[in-house]
Amino acid sequence: MNKPYKIGYYYERKAKKILEKEGYLVWRSPASKSPIDIIAINDKGHVKLIQVKRKNYNINGLYINKKDFLKIYELAKKFQNADNVDIEIWAFLGNRLEKYNKKDILAMF
């Protein structure tokens, strides 16, 4: 396992545990090359599609390239009016978590 994969795996597992504590059924999509790392659904049918990233300590920016961001942006755009589907980016800076929802994502472009 290479270092970037280990780091991604660590934060994806961390996100999975947070969601499970909130009552979500959670699946990871490891090494899928898709814009979604985590799929979560609760007993009310609320779905979260999440891209997990870590933040850069030096410049406080997301580790996400434009191509990957555009895929997430397109998902947010497609589901912007779906109340039961959230498209999110979860960005970890150490143990601190910042969440960006689909409105945030749409405003970034």
Secondary structure as the mmCIF struct_conf table of DSSP 4:
data_model
#
loop_
_struct_conf.conf_type_id
_struct_conf.id
_struct_conf.beg_label_comp_id
_struct_conf.beg_label_asym_id
_struct_conf.beg_label_seq_id
_struct_conf.end_label_comp_id
_struct_conf.end_label_asym_id
_struct_conf.end_label_seq_id
HELX_RH_AL_P HELX_RH_AL_P1 LYS A 3 LYS A 21
TURN_TY1_P TURN_TY1_P1 GLU A 22 GLY A 23
STRN STRN1 LEU A 25 ARG A 28
TURN_TY1_P TURN_TY1_P2 PRO A 30 ALA A 31
BEND BEND1 SER A 34 PRO A 35
BEND BEND2 ASP A 37 ASP A 37
STRN STRN2 ILE A 38 ILE A 41
TURN_TY1_P TURN_TY1_P3 ASP A 43 LYS A 44
STRN STRN3 VAL A 47 ARG A 54
STRN STRN4 LYS A 55 LYS A 55
TURN_TY1_P TURN_TY1_P4 TYR A 57 ILE A 59
STRN STRN5 LEU A 62 LEU A 62
HELX_RH_AL_P HELX_RH_AL_P2 LYS A 66 LYS A 78
TURN_TY1_P TURN_TY1_P5 PHE A 79 ASN A 81
TURN_TY1_P TURN_TY1_P6 ASP A 83 ASN A 84
STRN STRN6 VAL A 85 LEU A 93
TURN_TY1_P TURN_TY1_P7 GLY A 94 ASN A 95
STRN STRN7 ARG A 96 TYR A 100
HELX_RH_AL_P HELX_RH_AL_P3 LYS A 102 MET A 108
#
